[in-house]
């Protein structure tokens, strides 16, 4: 059964009556197979799954796409029901607040900030973005009190920020990172892909192809990283790159001398649409 809740007071009431542990999938809606893969994983582990759909204004900059971000609640609910049909024993509570004030009452001005990780790479291009993410996820965790919460590794830096927030604040939730779901072409699924024209969708493949190229140059060997960094400098001569970096996979530090795993993180921009992707590579 799917229960749709739009008010925080109703959510609190329902959560208070829950007898079983809860799995949680936070999203901004406009669901695709990437979101649904997190949902299926949660349903495979929990009989009660909470799913939030909230376009969080705090994580958008003043000139970003908050107003035009696709809001498709009716279709999202159909996809949720269809996925739930595969798990007849499970129940889903969808929290889709109609008003921002349901999540952030006008008098709530606490900001959760994960220093360091939040101000580099994506955080440097989008100042305040990860504070907005950490603040909303923290608030949703307080409301939903999940045992486990599922996030996509597609937003790798976001996943690390949430992991660090949970550790620093000693929150009793297990944060699970799930693999990136891609189109057959290699393009990572994203709600923002629909902003692209057909030609741009082909150009967008530069992102996944370049990261794959760097990963195969590295070929799991630390001694190859210098060569890959040289290649990345050449790739970035194309001005459409916001960044393309090889970093330690845990700290996102540039210093990879002690790294056991690295992450290749990139953002490729087509007109106003910033496409974000990453690959992680284990080192031998
Ligand atoms: P969003 O609605 O974009 O905030 O995403 C909600 C969750 O879905 C986040 O944890 C994302 O990392 C995850 N997600 C988005 N796209 C994908 C994808 N292509 N594969 C796996 N997870 C994804």
Boltz pocket constraint, residues with backbone or C-beta under 6 A from the ligand:
constraints:
  - pocket:
      binder: B
      contacts: [[A, 26], [A, 27], [A, 28], [A, 29], [A, 33], [A, 34], [A, 35], [A, 37], [A, 38], [A, 150], [A, 151], [A, 152], [A, 153], [A, 154], [A, 155], [A, 178], [A, 179], [A, 180], [A, 181], [A, 182], [A, 188], [A, 189], [A, 190], [A, 191]]
      max_distance: 6.0
